[in-house]
Amino acid sequence: MSRRGRKASLPPADHRRPESLHPDGLVVRHANATGHVKEYDFSALPGEASLRHSLARLFAARCDGAWTRHATSKVKYTHVALFARFLSQQEHPPRDLDELTAALLKRWWQASKATNSGRSRFRTVTALLRDDARLQAGPVAEELARRIGQLPSSRQSFSDADFDQVKGTARQMFRAALLRIEDNARHLERWRGGEYAAGSLEWEVGEALDILAGTGTLPHTRGPSGQASLVGRYKRVLGGVRSEVTWQRLFLSRAEATALGVLLMAEYGWNLSVIDRAVTPRAVPDPGSDGHPTYRIPLEKHRRGAGRYYETENVTDSGAGSPGRLITQALQATRFARALAAELVPGTDYFLAWRTHRPDKITADRDRPPAAGPIRFGISADDAKGWGKDAGLGGSPFQRGRRTVLAVEQGERAQHSQDTHDRIYVLPDQRVQAAAVPVIAAGAASAVRRARAAVRLVAELSQTRDPVHAETATADCSDTIGSPVPAADGGCGASFLMCLACSNARVHADHHPRLAHLHQALDHLRSVLPTTAWARDWGDAHARLEDLKNKIGEGGWQHALARTTSTDREIVDHLLTGDLNP
C-alpha cells in the first residue's frame, strides 16, 4: 500500500532483485529503496585481488538491506577506497584481511582521528571489518572494537541578524511567487466560469493559463533547425517568451521552491531529506468550531533507522503568524504543480512541487523523488547551495539554519535522540554557550547564596561574661575539653575563626567590637582577593559574622565598631595572617 492507502503497482512476474555481488566478485550492485541500482567497481581499488574481493564481499553484504540510499553507499565506498589506498602505501601491504595487524589499524586510527570526516571513515571501515569471521578474535578484534567519539562540530548557528536576513530573503521571494500564482489562479477561475468575452485579451490569457495548468507548457512550433518557438499568439497575449510571463504564472521556479523550503526549515526545523519526500498535508476531517484548519503532516525521517522512518506532525492555521499559515500558503503556491504531477503520474503526492526550466534534463540522483513530466519535487543540496550564493549567504542556509532552529530558537529535537540533540546541536553552539553564561552565573550565585544562608552562627549569645569560661580570640569557650576538633594534647585544635561555628562558644557584648572589626576586615579582603580564593578561605567566617550582625542589628553593630580598641585590631591582624592558628 502507498502512504495514502492506494494499492501499489506490482513488479513484473519475472522480476528479481539483482544480486548485490557480481559473479566476478569485484562489482557490487546497490539497489536503493526505490529499486534503482548503482554499481561500485572494486577492481579499481589498489591492492591484491584477494583483498579487493574481501572488501567487495563485506560491502555487498551491507548493500543487501542495511543501506537504503545511494547517497549512503557512495560515501561508504569512498571510505573503503581511502582505506585500500592507505594499505597499499604501507611498507608491507597486507595481501588479504587476515594479514591485518593491530599495529596497522592503530596507524589507520592515528591518520584518521584529527577530523570528524576521518573518524567517520574509520567507523565505516571498522564496522565492515568486524563482519569478517577472520577478524572477530584477538588483538585485531580489540582494535576494531575501539569506541570512536565525535569531535565538537565547527558549524555554528546563525546570529539573529543573519538568520533574519535568510528568512527575510526567502519570505520576500516566496511571497512574490504566491501573489503571482494567486492572481493568475483567480484569472483562470473567471475564465473557466465564462466571465470573459470570447476573443478578448482577458479570454486569450485565460485560455493560455488553462493550457498551462493542464500540460505545464504552451504550444510551440519547430523551426528549420529544430529549435522550439512559442506560438506567436501566446507570445503576444502573455507579453513575451520569458518564463516569468509564461509558465511561472502558475508554477514555482526552482529558486522560489527553495525559498519555500528555507521557510519550512525555519518554521519546523525540517532538513532537506524531509522536505524532499514530504507528502501533501491534509486538513483533519473536523477542523473545529472555529473553522481553523489543522493539518496532519506525515514525514519520512530515514536517519532514525528502519522501522522508525515515519512520524506525523499536526499544525493549525489560526491566522497570520500561526504555525499552520505557511502550510496553507505552500498548498496554494504548489496546487497546480501537484495537480499536474498527479495527472501525469497517478499516485504522485509530494508536497513541495515546482516546474523546472529544463524538463528534458534528467537528474542522476536516483534517491530523490522521480520527476513527473516538467514537475520536480523537493530540494537538492545543489539547489540549496545555489540559492544561498545568489542570496549573498555564501552557501546553503539549511545546515546552519536548522541548527539555529533546533539549538537556539525552538530547542526541540528532530530526527535524533536527546543525547544527540544536546551533544551535537546545543553544547558546541557558541550562541547557546553565550546565552548560558548569565544563566549559569545566576545559578552559581544562587547556589552560593543558599550555601551562605546555610552557614549560621552556632555560638550562643550571652548578656555577660562567665568568669569560668576561657577567653579566645573571638569568643569565650565553655568546654575546652569537649572540643568537636580535639588536638593531640587534648585541647581544641580548631582555628579561632571556627569558634563562631562551635556550640561550646559564648559571644557577649565585649566581643562585639572585635567581631565587627573582623567583619569589616574581611569585606576589605574581598575587594583585593580573587573571588574563589576569598570564598574558600574567608567565606564561611564572613557568613557567620553576617548572621551575628543581623541578630545584633545595624545600630548595635555600628556602635560596636565605634568601640574597637587597638588590642582588637592587633588580634584581628594576627587572625588574618594566621599567627593565631593552632
C-alpha positions in Angstrom: 0.0 0.0 0.0 1.1 3.6 -0.6 1.2 6.1 2.2 -2.2 7.4 1.1 -3.8 3.9 1.2 -3.7 3.2 -2.6 -2.5 -0.2 -3.8 1.0 0.0 -5.1 1.7 -1.4 -8.6 3.2 -4.8 -8.6 6.5 -5.6 -10.4 6.5 -7.9 -13.4 6.1 -11.6 -12.6 9.7 -12.4 -13.6 11.1 -9.5 -11.5 14.1 -10.4 -9.3 16.1 -8.1 -7.1 19.6 -8.0 -8.7 22.4 -9.9 -6.8 24.5 -7.4 -4.8 27.7 -9.1 -5.8 28.6 -9.7 -9.4 29.9 -13.2 -10.3 33.4 -11.8 -10.7 33.3 -10.8 -7.1 34.6 -7.2 -7.7 31.4 -5.3 -8.8 28.8 -4.5 -6.2 25.3 -3.5 -7.2 23.3 -1.5 -4.7 19.6 -1.2 -5.1 18.1 1.7 -3.2 14.7 1.9 -1.6 13.1 2.7 -4.9 14.8 -0.2 -6.7 17.3 1.9 -8.7 20.7 0.2 -9.0 24.2 1.8 -8.6 27.3 -0.1 -9.3 30.7 0.1 -7.5 33.8 -1.3 -9.1 36.3 -2.7 -6.6 38.7 -3.7 -9.3 39.6 0.0 -9.5 40.9 -0.1 -5.9 44.7 -0.6 -5.2 45.9 -3.8 -3.5 46.0 -7.5 -4.1 43.0 -9.1 -5.8 42.2 -11.2 -2.7 42.0 -8.1 -0.5 39.7 -6.3 -3.0 37.5 -9.4 -3.2 37.2 -9.4 0.6 36.3 -5.8 0.8 33.7 -6.1 -2.0 32.1 -9.1 -0.2 31.7 -7.1 3.0 30.5 -4.1 1.2 27.9 -6.1 -0.8 26.5 -7.6 2.5 25.7 -4.1 3.7 24.1 -3.2 0.4 21.7 -6.1 0.9 19.3 -4.2 3.1 21.4 -2.2 5.6 21.7 0.8 3.3 18.6 2.1 1.5 20.1 5.1 -0.2 22.7 5.5 -2.9 24.0 8.6 -1.0 25.0 6.3 1.9 26.7 3.6 -0.2 28.5 6.3 -2.3 30.1 7.8 0.9 30.9 4.3 2.3 32.6 3.3 -1.0 34.8 6.4 -0.8 35.8 5.5 2.7 36.7 1.9 1.7 38.7 3.2 -1.2 40.7 5.5 1.0 41.4 2.6 3.4 42.6 0.4 0.4 44.9 3.2 -0.6 46.2 3.5 2.9 47.0 -0.2 3.0 48.7 -0.1 -0.4 51.1 2.7 0.8 52.5 0.6 3.7 55.9 -0.9 3.6 54.5 -4.4 3.6 50.8 -4.1 2.4 48.6 -7.0 3.6 47.5 -9.3 0.8 44.2 -10.0 2.4 42.2 -9.0 5.5 43.6 -11.9 7.6 47.0 -10.2 7.4 45.8 -7.1 9.1 47.5 -6.3 12.4 46.5 -4.3 15.4 49.5 -2.0 14.8 48.3 -1.3 11.2 44.8 -0.5 12.5 46.3 1.8 15.1 48.2 3.6 12.4 45.0 4.0 10.4 43.4 5.5 13.5 46.2 7.9 14.1 45.8 9.0 10.5 42.1 9.5 10.9 41.4 10.8 14.3 42.2 14.5 13.8 38.9 15.3 12.0 35.3 14.3 12.1 35.5 13.2 8.5 38.5 11.0 9.3 36.7 9.5 12.3 33.7 8.8 10.1 35.9 6.9 7.6 37.4 4.9 10.5 34.0 4.0 11.8 32.8 2.9 8.3 35.9 0.7 7.8 35.9 -0.9 11.2 32.2 -1.6 11.1 32.7 -3.5 7.8 35.8 -5.4 9.0 34.0 -6.6 12.1 31.7 -8.6 9.8 34.7 -10.7 8.6 34.9 -14.0 10.5 38.7 -13.9 10.4 38.8 -10.7 12.4 36.5 -11.5 15.3 39.1 -12.5 17.8 42.5 -11.4 19.1 44.2 -8.0 19.1 42.8 -7.0 15.7 39.2 -7.6 17.0 40.0 -5.5 20.1 41.2 -2.7 17.9 38.2 -2.9 15.7 36.0 -2.5 18.8 37.5 0.9 19.6 34.8 3.4 20.6 35.0 6.5 18.3 33.7 9.7 19.7 32.7 12.8 17.8 34.8 15.9 17.8 33.0 19.2 18.6 31.3 20.5 15.5 32.8 23.6 13.9 29.5 24.5 12.3 27.7 27.3 14.2 24.2 28.7 14.2 23.3 32.0 12.5 23.3 35.2 14.5 19.9 36.8 15.0 20.7 39.4 12.3 21.9 36.8 9.8 19.0 34.4 10.3 16.6 37.3 10.0 18.3 38.1 6.6 17.9 34.4 5.5 14.2 34.3 6.4 13.6 37.8 5.1 15.1 36.9 1.7 13.2 33.6 1.5 9.9 35.2 2.6 10.1 38.1 0.1 10.8 35.7 -2.8 8.1 33.2 -1.8 5.5 35.9 -1.1 6.0 37.4 -4.6 5.6 34.0 -6.2 2.5 33.3 -4.1 0.8 36.6 -5.0 1.6 36.0 -8.7 0.2 32.4 -8.7 -2.9 33.5 -6.8 -3.6 36.4 -9.2 -3.3 34.1 -12.2 -5.4 31.4 -10.5 -8.2 33.9 -10.0 -8.0 34.9 -13.7 -8.1 31.2 -14.7 -11.1 30.6 -12.4 -13.0 33.6 -14.0 -12.1 32.3 -17.5 -13.4 28.8 -16.6 -16.6 30.5 -15.3 -17.2 32.2 -18.6 -16.7 35.8 -17.3 -14.6 37.0 -20.2 -15.8 37.7 -23.7 -14.5 35.2 -26.3 -11.6 36.7 -28.3 -10.8 39.4 -25.7 -7.3 39.8 -24.3 -8.5 38.5 -20.9 -10.1 35.5 -22.6 -6.9 34.6 -24.5 -4.8 34.9 -21.3 -7.3 32.6 -19.6 -7.0 30.1 -22.4 -3.2 30.1 -22.1 -3.5 29.6 -18.4 -5.8 26.7 -18.9 -3.3 25.0 -21.3 -0.5 25.7 -18.8 -2.5 24.1 -15.9 -3.2 21.0 -18.0 0.2 20.4 -19.6 2.8 22.6 -17.8 3.7 24.2 -21.1 2.3 26.2 -24.1 2.1 25.2 -27.8 5.4 25.7 -29.6 6.4 25.5 -33.3 9.6 23.9 -34.6 12.0 25.9 -36.8 14.0 24.6 -39.7 16.9 23.6 -37.4 14.6 22.0 -34.9 14.5 24.9 -32.3 11.3 25.3 -30.4 9.5 28.7 -30.5 6.4 29.8 -28.6 3.3 30.2 -30.8 3.0 33.8 -31.8 -0.5 34.5 -30.4 0.5 33.3 -26.9 3.7 35.3 -27.1 1.6 38.4 -27.9 -1.1 37.9 -25.2 1.3 36.9 -22.4 3.9 39.6 -23.1 6.9 37.6 -24.3 8.5 34.2 -24.0 10.3 34.5 -20.7 9.3 32.0 -18.0 8.3 34.9 -15.7 5.4 35.7 -18.1 4.6 32.2 -19.3 4.7 29.1 -17.1 5.7 30.9 -13.9 2.2 32.4 -13.8 1.0 29.1 -12.2 4.2 27.3 -11.0 7.0 28.0 -8.7 10.5 28.1 -10.1 13.5 26.2 -8.7 14.7 29.3 -6.7 11.1 30.0 -5.4 10.7 26.4 -4.3 14.0 26.6 -2.5 12.8 29.8 -0.8 9.7 27.9 0.4 12.0 25.1 1.6 14.0 27.6 3.6 10.8 28.8 5.3 9.8 25.3 6.1 13.2 24.7 7.7 12.9 27.9 9.7 9.4 27.2 10.8 9.5 23.5 11.5 13.2 22.5 11.6 12.9 20.2 8.6 16.1 19.2 6.8 16.5 18.6 3.0 15.7 14.9 3.1 12.4 15.5 5.0 11.4 18.3 2.6 12.4 16.2 -0.4 9.9 13.4 0.4 7.2 15.3 2.4 3.7 14.3 1.1 0.9 16.7 0.8 -0.6 17.7 4.2 -4.3 17.2 4.7 -6.7 19.1 7.0 -8.2 16.8 9.6 -11.9 16.0 9.0 -13.1 18.1 11.9 -11.3 21.4 11.9 -13.2 22.5 15.0 -15.9 25.1 15.6 -13.6 28.0 14.9 -13.1 26.9 11.3 -9.3 27.0 11.5 -7.8 24.1 9.6 -5.4 21.7 11.4 -3.0 19.9 9.0 -1.8 16.4 9.5 1.7 16.2 8.0 3.3 12.7 7.5 7.1 12.9 7.4 9.8 10.5 6.5 12.9 10.6 8.7 15.3 8.0 7.4 18.1 8.8 9.9 16.0 7.3 12.7 16.6 3.8 11.2 14.5 1.0 9.9 11.1 0.7 11.5 11.1 4.3 12.7 11.0 6.2 9.4 7.6 7.8 9.8 6.2 10.4 12.1 3.3 12.8 11.9 3.2 16.5 12.8 0.0 18.5 13.4 -0.2 22.3 12.9 -3.1 24.6 12.9 -3.6 27.7 10.7 -5.3 30.1 13.1 -4.3 33.3 11.3 -1.2 35.3 10.3 1.8 34.2 12.3 0.3 30.9 13.4 2.3 27.7 12.8 0.0 26.4 10.1 -0.2 29.5 8.0 2.9 28.6 6.0 1.3 25.2 5.1 -1.8 26.9 3.8 0.3 29.2 1.7 2.5 26.4 0.4 -0.5 24.4 -0.6 -1.8 27.4 -2.6 1.5 28.0 -4.3 2.0 24.4 -5.3 -1.5 23.3 -6.2 -1.1 23.5 -10.0 2.2 21.6 -9.9 0.8 18.9 -7.6 -2.3 18.5 -9.7 -0.4 18.2 -13.0 2.1 15.7 -11.4 -0.8 13.5 -10.2 -2.3 13.7 -13.7 0.9 12.7 -15.4 1.9 10.0 -12.8 -1.1 8.8 -10.9 -0.4 8.4 -7.2 2.2 11.1 -7.0 1.6 13.2 -3.9 4.7 15.1 -3.0 4.2 18.4 -1.2 6.9 20.7 -2.5 6.3 20.6 -6.2 7.7 23.1 -8.8 8.4 23.3 -12.5 11.8 23.1 -14.0 13.3 25.3 -16.7 14.7 22.2 -18.3 12.1 19.4 -18.5 14.4 17.4 -20.8 17.2 17.2 -18.2 17.2 14.0 -16.1 18.8 14.0 -12.7 21.4 11.4 -11.9 20.4 11.3 -8.2 18.1 8.3 -8.0 17.5 8.6 -4.3 15.3 11.7 -4.8 11.7 11.5 -5.9 11.4 10.9 -9.7 10.2 13.7 -11.9 6.6 13.9 -13.3 7.0 15.5 -16.7 8.2 19.0 -16.1 7.4 18.9 -12.4 10.2 18.3 -9.9 9.9 17.7 -6.1 11.8 18.8 -3.0 15.2 20.5 -3.0 18.6 19.1 -3.7 21.8 20.1 -1.9 22.9 21.9 -5.1 19.6 23.8 -5.3 20.2 25.0 -1.7 23.8 25.9 -2.3 23.0 27.9 -5.4 20.1 29.7 -3.7 22.4 30.6 -0.8 25.1 32.0 -3.1 22.5 34.1 -5.1 21.1 35.4 -1.8 24.6 36.5 -0.7 24.9 33.9 2.0 28.0 32.1 0.5 26.3 28.7 0.5 23.4 26.6 1.6 21.5 28.0 4.6 20.0 24.7 5.6 22.5 23.1 8.0 23.3 26.3 9.9 19.7 27.4 9.7 18.4 24.1 11.1 21.0 24.2 13.9 19.7 27.7 14.7 16.1 26.5 14.9 16.8 23.4 16.9 19.6 24.6 19.2 18.7 28.3 19.7 15.1 29.1 18.8 12.9 26.1 19.4 15.1 23.9 21.5 13.3 20.9 20.1 14.9 17.7 18.9 14.1 16.2 15.5 15.4 13.0 13.8 17.7 12.3 16.7 17.8 11.4 20.4 18.0 13.9 23.3 21.7 12.9 23.7 22.4 13.8 20.1 20.4 17.0 20.4 22.5 18.1 23.4 25.9 16.8 22.3 25.8 17.7 18.6 23.5 20.7 18.4 23.3 22.5 21.7 26.5 22.1 23.7 29.0 23.1 20.9 27.0 26.1 19.7 28.6 29.4 20.6 25.3 31.2 20.7 23.9 28.7 23.2 27.1 28.9 25.2 27.0 32.7 25.3 23.3 32.7 26.3 24.1 30.2 29.0 26.8 32.3 30.7 24.4 34.6 32.6 22.1 31.7 33.4 25.0 29.7 34.8 26.3 32.7 36.7 22.9 33.4 38.2 22.6 29.7 39.2 26.1 29.8 40.7 25.3 33.0 42.6 22.0 31.4 43.8 23.9 28.3 45.0 26.4 30.5 46.8 23.6 32.4 48.5 21.9 29.2 49.6 25.2 27.9 50.9 25.9 31.1 52.7 22.4 31.1 54.1 23.1 27.6 55.5 26.2 28.9 57.3 24.8 30.2 60.5 26.2 31.4 63.8 26.3 28.4 66.1 27.9 30.1 69.2 25.4 31.1 71.9 24.8 34.8 72.6 25.0 35.8 76.3 24.5 39.0 78.1 27.6 39.0 80.3 30.9 37.1 80.6 31.0 34.0 82.7 34.3 34.0 84.7 34.7 30.2 84.4 34.8 30.3 80.6 38.1 30.5 78.8 38.6 33.5 76.6 39.6 33.0 73.0 40.4 35.5 70.2 36.8 35.6 69.0 34.6 34.3 71.8 34.6 32.5 75.2 34.8 28.8 75.4 32.5 26.9 77.9 34.2 23.5 77.4 37.8 23.3 76.2 37.9 19.6 76.9 34.9 18.6 74.9 36.0 20.2 71.6 34.5 18.8 68.4 38.0 19.3 66.9 40.3 17.9 69.6 44.1 18.5 69.4 46.7 15.8 70.1 47.4 17.2 73.6 43.7 17.0 74.5 42.8 20.7 73.9 41.0 22.3 70.9 42.6 22.0 67.5 40.3 24.4 65.6 41.1 27.8 64.3 39.8 30.7 66.4 37.7 31.7 63.3 35.8 28.4 63.9 34.7 29.4 67.4 31.6 31.0 66.0 30.7 27.6 64.5 31.0 25.8 67.8 28.2 25.2 70.3 30.7 25.5 73.2 31.4 29.2 72.3 29.7 32.1 74.0 29.6 35.6 72.5 28.7 38.6 74.7 28.8 42.3 74.3 32.5 42.7 75.0 33.2 40.6 71.9 31.1 42.7 69.5 33.7 45.4 68.7 36.4 42.9 67.8 34.0 40.8 65.7 32.6 43.9 64.0 36.2 44.9 63.1 36.9 41.4 61.8 33.8 41.6 59.6 34.9 44.9 58.2 38.4 43.5 57.5 37.0 40.5 55.7 35.0 42.9 53.5 38.2 44.7 52.7 39.9 41.5 51.8 37.1 40.6 49.4 37.9 43.7 47.3 41.5 42.6 46.7 41.4 38.8 46.6 40.2 36.6 43.7 36.6 35.7 44.4 37.2 32.0 44.6 40.2 32.4 46.9 38.2 34.7 49.3 35.2 32.4 49.3 37.4 29.4 50.1 39.4 31.0 52.9 37.1 33.5 54.4 33.6 33.0 53.1 32.2 30.9 55.9 33.6 33.1 58.7 32.1 36.2 57.0 28.7 34.4 56.7 28.7 33.7 60.4 29.6 37.3 61.2 26.8 38.4 58.9 24.4 36.3 60.9 25.7 37.8 64.1 25.3 41.3 62.7 21.7 40.5 61.7 21.0 39.3 65.2 22.5 42.4 66.9 21.1 44.9 64.4 22.6 47.6 62.3 22.6 50.2 65.1 24.2 47.9 67.6 26.8 46.8 65.1 27.9 50.3 64.2 28.1 51.2 67.9 30.3 48.1 68.5 32.5 49.1 65.6 33.0 52.5 67.2 34.2 50.9 70.4 37.0 48.9 68.6 40.3 49.1 70.5 43.9 48.8 69.3 44.0 45.4 71.0 41.1 44.3 68.9 42.8 45.5 65.8 46.0 43.7 66.7 44.2 40.4 67.4 42.3 40.6 64.1 45.5 41.2 62.3 47.0 38.1 63.8 43.9 36.1 62.9 44.1 37.2 59.3 47.8 36.4 59.0 47.3 33.0 60.6 49.5 33.7 63.6 46.8 32.6 66.0 46.0 29.3 64.2 46.8 26.2 66.2 
